[in-house]
Amino acid sequence: GAMDPRVRLQISKAINNSLIDRCNGVVKEGKEAIVYHAEEGEKSEGFDVAIKVFKRIQEFKQRGMYVDGDPRYLRNKFSQASTR
């Protein structure tokens, strides 16, 4: 899912840098991204934080309808690609 090792590393860095105290759960999930709630850290000026994590193109539902014809993806036919 969207919380792959690279994303977890970035969230860990945010915790280590006191931007957030911890990352809680999902607030909202859409076709392009997932928004997580994170509790305030010492450097967030007293505010909780929203973390928006964009999904990889392979994770979109109905991605073919979304990207087929887009010049950025000319070499890939996502409507016919495997979901793996």
Order of alpha helices (4+ residues) and beta strands (2+ residues): alpha-beta-beta-beta-alpha
